[in-house]
Amino acid sequence: MNKSQIEHQIRRLIIASDSFHKCLSLLNHMISEKIDGNNEIYTCMMSGVVVTYAMNFNSANGLGSLPNSYGKFSNKNLYTAHSKLLNSRNTVYAHRDKKSHTFIDEEGEAHNYPVSVHLDLETEQFLFSAHLVDISSSRISDIITLITFQLERLQKDLDSKVVNIVDDISKYKFDTKYYLGVDFP
């Protein structure tokens, strides 16, 4: 593999790392602010986490997805969390798949895209509320564990690639910004 190919791989890993860090920041914010499924902004925030995580596993023009190894896990819980995020991106958050939004009513009948309606006493208007599927807030800790694991893998992968393209670390100065492919390596 030549230097340019390694630089491309490094760039891909760094972009994924940035995405994962943003997911962690948002998840930690949700925890600190106690934002759960009962909060109106929960779905928007979870959508951001899901789409930002999953975009690293979809092919993109010129950039490509993460290597297949980032979708393989020896730990079943990590695999489940990863699969749930990717599936939810495609059926719940980035697209509204009809099969993913079913609701069982009191009579045991399934309804797609259920909407409850009630007459509000104060406004004397009908109020509507959609009941759509979300990833439960109880799964946030599983998602954090998954993303932390992915970040650890990314760092090891990055370290092993940088060693292949940096000949002499002494020519780089501390606290100086370099740009990959320009003045680094």
Summary of the structure (lengths in Angstrom):
residues: 185
radius of gyration: 21.5
end to end distance: 15.6
largest distance: 74.7
contacts: 449
relative contact order: 0.16
helix: 56%
strand: 11%
